[in-house]
Amino acid sequence: SSGINAEYGVDMANELAKNIGGEVGAGIKAQSDKVKSLLENLQRVLDDPKSSPEQKKAAQEALKEAIDDLRKACNDHLAAKVVDTFVDITGPIMELRAAALSPLTGAAKSENFNSKAADFSIHAEQLCRVAEVATDVGCDQDPHRHDNIKLSIEAPIEHAAFKLRQETAKYHEEDNGMITAARKIAQKFQQMAKYTKGRREILELGSTEEKSEFSSMTDMISTCKEIIALTKQIQKHADLISKNCPDKRLVLSLANSMEPMGMLSQQLNIIASVKAAACGKYDESAEVEADEMLTINAQNLMKSVRDTVRASESCSVKIDSASNKLKFKRK
């Protein structure tokens, strides 16, 4: 397992080195080559029946040390990138503030402010993207970290669930039903993705076995209903927070994050019914189309949940402790 992770880590590091270029990229590439060489050496030692336990341990320790050095080199670069991007955004922040306090009035002030706000938005989005990549690569405690990039391409539902799990993992679940519900939604979508993947394999192999097919499809529909119930719990918690939050701007942001959730939940129920009907008739084209709709729906629904959690935390900060029944305690 460690060998597989190391190999994938080397591939990711090489891709990063290629994108960076220059001395930093060359340094990461050299460290990556060292890890690859030590990994091959470890495999030889393990395969050799004459190798002593001391030799095996030494080879493992050497590989572990090289992997730590490679991870540090990648993380150092990404951390520096986050800092540089943050520095880039400070100028637009000051310009936006100046535009807001400008003595201009009417249309002139509005046009000036909107122009500065658009510039700020571009820099802010770039900072978010860079920080998100750094978080994914640097999240050493998550056993799925090496699969993150691969997941986004080959398994979009699992990747969206990973991102939601990553968000909920920041908080303690005690006294926070929203975080518990969000984590369960990620788990339910992962289960659904596994079933969908299994169905695709059956279609590709041309199998039309009916063993437990009805019960499996029933399980999937039940899972959809459970997800819908969990989203209603999140909406209920979010409504309570918005009622007690005195900051109207944050309340509006929370409402915008939560708004798509109801519609997407209804769509999920419809898509599950369409997929069930397609499975019952062995209509391959209809089932493939339902899978595509399910993927888009799952990604959007989990993004809405993730955004709602973030917006709810922002609102909860503004609520006095006596009125705040939903505690966002960061780990």
C-alpha positions as CSV (number, residue, x, y, z in Angstrom):
1,S,0.0,0.0,0.0
2,S,2.8,2.4,0.9
3,G,4.6,1.5,-2.4
4,I,1.5,2.3,-4.4
5,N,1.1,5.6,-2.6
6,A,4.8,6.4,-3.1
7,E,4.5,5.7,-6.9
8,Y,1.5,7.9,-7.2
9,G,3.2,10.6,-5.1
10,V,6.2,10.5,-7.5
11,D,3.9,11.0,-10.5
12,M,2.2,13.9,-8.8
13,A,5.6,15.5,-7.9
14,N,6.9,15.1,-11.4
15,E,3.8,16.8,-12.8
16,L,4.2,19.6,-10.3
17,A,8.0,19.9,-11.1
18,K,7.1,20.1,-14.8
19,N,4.6,22.9,-14.2
20,I,7.0,24.9,-12.0
21,G,10.2,24.6,-14.0
22,G,13.4,26.4,-13.0
23,E,15.6,25.5,-10.1
24,V,12.6,24.7,-7.8
25,G,11.1,22.3,-10.3
26,A,14.5,20.7,-10.9
27,G,14.9,20.2,-7.1
28,I,11.5,18.5,-6.8
29,K,12.3,16.3,-9.8
30,A,15.6,15.3,-8.3
31,Q,14.0,14.4,-5.0
32,S,11.3,12.5,-6.9
33,D,13.8,10.5,-8.8
34,K,15.5,9.6,-5.5
35,V,12.2,8.3,-4.1
36,K,11.6,6.2,-7.2
37,S,15.1,4.7,-7.0
38,L,14.7,3.9,-3.3
39,L,11.3,2.4,-4.0
40,E,12.8,0.0,-6.6
41,N,15.6,-0.8,-4.1
42,L,13.1,-1.7,-1.4
43,Q,11.3,-4.0,-3.8
44,R,14.5,-5.8,-4.6
45,V,15.4,-6.2,-0.9
46,L,11.9,-7.5,-0.1
47,D,12.0,-10.0,-3.1
48,D,15.4,-11.3,-2.1
49,P,15.0,-14.3,0.3
50,K,18.6,-13.7,1.5
51,S,17.8,-10.2,2.8
52,S,18.0,-9.8,6.6
53,P,15.4,-8.0,8.7
54,E,18.0,-5.3,9.3
55,Q,18.4,-4.7,5.5
56,K,14.7,-4.6,5.0
57,K,14.2,-2.1,7.8
58,A,17.1,0.1,6.5
59,A,15.6,0.2,3.0
60,Q,12.2,1.1,4.4
61,E,13.6,3.9,6.6
62,A,15.6,5.3,3.6
63,L,12.4,5.4,1.5
64,K,10.4,7.0,4.3
65,E,13.0,9.7,4.8
66,A,13.1,10.5,1.0
67,I,9.3,10.6,0.8
68,D,9.2,13.1,3.7
69,D,11.8,15.2,2.0
70,L,9.8,15.1,-1.3
71,R,6.6,16.1,0.5
72,K,8.4,19.0,2.3
73,A,9.8,20.2,-1.0
74,C,6.3,20.2,-2.7
75,N,4.6,21.7,0.4
76,D,7.2,24.5,0.7
77,H,6.6,25.5,-2.9
78,L,2.8,25.5,-2.5
79,A,3.0,27.4,0.8
80,A,5.2,30.1,-0.9
81,K,2.7,30.2,-3.8
82,V,-0.2,30.8,-1.3
83,V,1.8,33.7,0.3
84,D,2.7,35.2,-3.1
85,T,-0.9,35.1,-4.2
86,F,-2.1,36.6,-0.9
87,V,0.4,39.4,-1.4
88,D,-1.1,40.0,-4.9
89,I,-4.5,40.4,-3.4
90,T,-3.7,43.0,-0.8
91,G,-3.5,45.8,-3.4
92,P,-7.0,45.1,-4.8
93,I,-8.3,44.9,-1.2
94,M,-7.0,48.4,-0.4
95,E,-8.3,49.8,-3.8
96,L,-11.7,48.3,-3.1
97,R,-11.8,49.8,0.4
98,A,-10.8,53.2,-1.1
99,A,-13.6,53.0,-3.7
100,A,-16.1,52.2,-1.0
101,L,-15.0,55.3,1.0
102,S,-14.7,57.5,-2.1
103,P,-16.3,61.0,-1.9
104,L,-17.7,60.4,-5.3
105,T,-21.5,60.1,-5.5
106,G,-24.1,58.3,-7.6
107,A,-23.2,56.5,-10.8
108,A,-19.5,57.6,-10.8
109,K,-18.9,56.0,-7.4
110,S,-20.9,52.9,-8.3
111,E,-19.0,52.4,-11.6
112,N,-15.6,52.9,-9.8
113,F,-16.6,50.5,-7.0
114,N,-17.8,47.8,-9.4
115,S,-14.6,48.0,-11.4
116,K,-12.4,47.5,-8.3
117,A,-14.7,44.7,-7.0
118,A,-14.3,42.8,-10.3
119,D,-10.5,43.1,-10.0
120,F,-10.6,41.9,-6.4
121,S,-12.9,39.0,-7.4
122,I,-10.3,37.7,-9.9
123,H,-7.5,37.8,-7.4
124,A,-9.7,36.3,-4.6
125,E,-10.7,33.3,-6.9
126,Q,-7.0,32.7,-7.8
127,L,-6.1,32.7,-4.0
128,C,-8.9,30.2,-3.3
129,R,-7.7,27.9,-6.1
130,V,-4.1,28.0,-4.9
131,A,-5.0,27.4,-1.3
132,E,-7.3,24.5,-2.2
133,V,-4.5,22.7,-4.1
134,A,-2.1,23.3,-1.2
135,T,-4.7,21.9,1.2
136,D,-5.2,18.8,-1.0
137,V,-1.5,18.0,-1.3
138,G,-0.6,19.0,2.3
139,C,-3.4,17.0,4.0
140,D,-1.2,14.3,5.3
141,Q,-3.7,12.8,7.6
142,D,-6.2,11.9,4.8
143,P,-5.4,8.4,3.4
144,H,-6.9,9.4,0.1
145,R,-4.8,12.5,-0.5
146,H,-2.7,10.9,-3.3
147,D,-5.9,9.9,-5.2
148,N,-7.4,13.4,-5.2
149,I,-6.4,14.5,-8.7
150,K,-7.1,11.1,-10.1
151,L,-10.5,11.0,-8.5
152,S,-11.6,14.3,-10.0
153,I,-11.2,12.9,-13.5
154,E,-12.1,9.2,-13.1
155,A,-14.6,9.4,-10.3
156,P,-16.3,12.8,-10.0
157,I,-18.9,11.8,-7.4
158,E,-16.2,10.3,-5.1
159,H,-14.1,13.4,-5.6
160,A,-17.0,15.7,-4.6
161,A,-17.7,13.5,-1.6
162,F,-14.0,13.7,-0.7
163,K,-14.1,17.5,-0.8
164,L,-17.2,17.5,1.4
165,R,-15.6,15.0,3.9
166,Q,-12.5,17.3,3.9
167,E,-14.7,20.3,4.8
168,T,-16.6,18.4,7.6
169,A,-13.3,17.0,9.0
170,K,-12.3,20.6,10.1
171,Y,-15.0,20.6,12.8
172,H,-16.0,18.6,15.9
173,E,-19.4,17.0,15.5
174,E,-20.4,17.6,19.1
175,D,-23.3,20.0,19.4
176,N,-23.4,20.4,15.6
177,G,-26.0,18.4,13.7
178,M,-25.2,20.2,10.5
179,I,-21.7,18.8,10.4
180,T,-23.0,15.3,11.2
181,A,-25.6,15.5,8.4
182,A,-23.0,16.8,5.9
183,R,-20.6,14.0,6.7
184,K,-23.4,11.4,6.2
185,I,-24.4,12.9,2.8
186,A,-20.8,12.4,1.7
187,Q,-20.9,8.8,2.8
188,K,-24.2,8.1,1.1
189,F,-23.0,9.6,-2.2
190,Q,-19.9,7.4,-2.0
191,Q,-22.1,4.3,-1.6
192,M,-24.2,5.4,-4.5
193,A,-21.1,6.0,-6.7
194,K,-19.9,2.5,-6.0
195,Y,-23.2,1.0,-7.0
196,T,-23.3,3.2,-10.2
197,K,-19.8,2.1,-11.1
198,G,-20.8,-1.6,-10.6
199,R,-23.8,-1.1,-12.9
200,R,-21.5,0.5,-15.6
201,E,-19.2,-2.6,-15.5
202,I,-22.2,-4.9,-15.9
203,L,-23.3,-2.9,-19.0
204,E,-19.8,-2.9,-20.5
205,L,-19.5,-6.7,-20.0
206,G,-22.9,-7.3,-21.5
207,S,-24.3,-9.1,-18.5
208,T,-28.0,-9.0,-17.8
209,E,-28.1,-10.9,-14.5
210,E,-31.1,-10.2,-12.4
211,K,-29.6,-11.4,-9.1
212,S,-30.7,-8.9,-6.3
213,E,-31.0,-6.2,-9.0
214,F,-34.3,-5.0,-7.7
215,S,-33.1,-4.9,-4.1
216,S,-30.0,-3.0,-5.2
217,M,-32.0,-0.4,-7.0
218,T,-34.4,-0.2,-4.1
219,D,-31.4,0.4,-1.9
220,M,-30.2,3.2,-4.2
221,I,-33.6,4.9,-4.1
222,S,-33.7,4.6,-0.3
223,T,-30.2,6.2,-0.1
224,C,-31.5,9.1,-2.2
225,K,-34.4,9.6,0.2
226,E,-31.9,9.5,3.1
227,I,-29.8,12.2,1.4
228,I,-32.9,14.3,0.8
229,A,-33.8,14.0,4.5
230,L,-30.3,15.0,5.5
231,T,-30.4,18.1,3.3
232,K,-33.6,19.1,5.0
233,Q,-31.8,18.8,8.3
234,I,-29.0,21.1,7.1
235,Q,-31.6,23.6,5.7
236,K,-33.4,23.6,9.1
237,H,-30.1,24.3,11.0
238,A,-29.2,27.0,8.5
239,D,-32.6,28.7,8.8
240,L,-32.1,28.8,12.6
241,I,-28.7,30.4,12.2
242,S,-29.9,33.0,9.7
243,K,-32.7,34.1,12.0
244,N,-30.3,34.8,14.9
245,C,-27.5,36.4,12.8
246,P,-27.5,40.2,13.0
247,D,-25.2,40.6,9.9
248,K,-27.6,41.0,6.9
249,R,-24.7,40.5,4.4
250,L,-23.7,37.2,5.9
251,V,-27.4,36.1,6.1
252,L,-27.8,36.9,2.4
253,S,-24.6,34.8,1.6
254,L,-26.0,31.9,3.6
255,A,-29.3,32.1,1.8
256,N,-27.6,32.1,-1.6
257,S,-25.5,29.0,-0.6
258,M,-28.5,27.2,0.6
259,E,-31.0,28.1,-2.2
260,P,-30.0,25.4,-4.7
261,M,-30.2,22.6,-2.2
262,G,-34.0,22.2,-2.3
263,M,-34.2,22.1,-6.1
264,L,-31.2,19.7,-6.4
265,S,-32.8,17.4,-3.8
266,Q,-36.0,17.1,-5.8
267,Q,-33.9,16.5,-9.0
268,L,-32.0,13.7,-7.2
269,N,-35.3,11.9,-6.4
270,I,-36.4,12.2,-10.0
271,I,-33.0,11.0,-11.4
272,A,-33.1,8.0,-9.1
273,S,-36.6,7.0,-10.4
274,V,-35.4,7.4,-14.0
275,K,-32.4,5.2,-13.4
276,A,-34.5,2.6,-11.7
277,A,-36.9,2.5,-14.7
278,A,-33.9,2.2,-17.1
279,C,-32.4,-0.6,-15.1
280,G,-35.7,-2.5,-15.1
281,K,-36.0,-2.3,-18.9
282,Y,-32.2,-2.8,-19.4
283,D,-32.2,0.4,-21.4
284,E,-28.4,1.1,-21.6
285,S,-28.6,4.5,-23.3
286,A,-31.2,5.8,-20.8
287,E,-29.1,4.4,-17.9
288,V,-26.0,6.1,-19.1
289,E,-27.8,9.4,-19.5
290,A,-29.2,9.0,-15.9
291,D,-25.7,8.4,-14.7
292,E,-24.5,11.6,-16.3
293,M,-27.4,13.6,-14.7
294,L,-26.7,11.9,-11.3
295,T,-23.0,12.9,-11.5
296,I,-23.8,16.6,-12.2
297,N,-26.5,16.6,-9.5
298,A,-24.3,15.0,-6.9
299,Q,-21.5,17.5,-7.6
300,N,-23.8,20.5,-7.4
301,L,-25.6,19.3,-4.3
302,M,-22.5,18.5,-2.3
303,K,-21.0,21.9,-3.4
304,S,-24.2,23.6,-2.1
305,V,-23.8,21.7,1.2
306,R,-20.1,22.6,1.5
307,D,-20.9,26.3,0.8
308,T,-23.7,26.2,3.3
309,V,-21.5,24.8,6.0
310,R,-18.9,27.6,5.4
311,A,-21.5,30.4,5.3
312,S,-23.2,29.0,8.5
313,E,-19.9,29.1,10.4
314,S,-19.4,32.8,9.3
315,C,-22.9,33.6,10.5
316,S,-22.4,31.7,13.8
317,V,-19.4,33.9,14.7
318,K,-21.8,37.0,14.8
319,I,-24.4,35.3,17.0
320,D,-24.0,35.7,20.8
321,S,-23.2,32.4,22.7
322,A,-26.6,32.4,24.5
323,S,-28.6,32.3,21.2
324,N,-26.2,30.1,19.3
325,K,-27.2,26.5,19.7
326,L,-25.0,25.2,16.8
327,K,-21.4,25.3,17.8
328,F,-18.7,25.3,15.1
329,K,-15.6,24.1,17.0
330,R,-12.6,23.7,14.7
331,K,-10.2,20.9,15.3
